[in-house]
Amino acid sequence: MRRSKTEVGRWRMLRQQQRRRSRWLESQSRRNLRIYAIRKQGINQQRNSLLFAIRDR
């Protein structure tokens, strides 16, 4: 079945929007992962420094 030009255009626009949204979400989650990793690193450093401070005594 043939589709009208407007229908095809609307469909393409919808697909494009969905793609953009999914890419944006993906990049957001990557940013969040990086932030979490940096935070975790800081916490681990604190924990390790405490361990060594207790061990030295």
C-alpha positions in Angstrom: 0.0 0.0 0.0 1.3 3.4 -1.0 1.6 6.1 1.7 1.1 9.8 1.1 4.1 12.2 1.2 2.8 13.8 4.4 2.4 10.4 6.1 5.9 9.4 5.2 7.3 12.8 6.3 5.5 12.5 9.7 6.8 9.0 10.1 10.3 10.0 9.4 10.1 12.9 11.8 8.8 10.6 14.5 11.7 8.2 13.9 14.2 11.0 14.0 12.8 12.3 17.3 12.9 8.8 18.9 16.5 8.4 17.7 17.5 11.8 19.1 15.8 11.0 22.5 17.5 7.6 22.8 20.9 9.1 22.0 20.4 11.9 24.5 19.4 9.3 27.2 22.4 7.2 26.4 24.8 10.2 26.7 23.1 11.2 30.0 23.6 7.8 31.5 27.3 7.8 30.3 27.8 11.1 32.0 26.1 9.8 35.2 28.3 6.7 35.1 31.4 8.8 34.9 30.3 11.0 37.8 29.6 7.9 39.9 32.9 6.4 39.0 34.7 9.6 40.1 32.8 9.7 43.4 33.4 6.1 44.1 37.2 6.6 43.5 37.2 9.4 46.1 35.4 7.3 48.6 37.7 4.4 48.0 40.7 6.7 48.5 39.3 7.9 51.8 38.6 4.4 53.0 42.2 3.2 52.0 43.8 6.2 53.7 41.8 5.4 56.9 42.9 1.8 56.7 46.6 2.8 56.5 46.2 5.4 59.2 44.8 2.8 61.6 47.5 0.2 60.6 50.4 2.6 61.2 49.6 3.1 64.9 
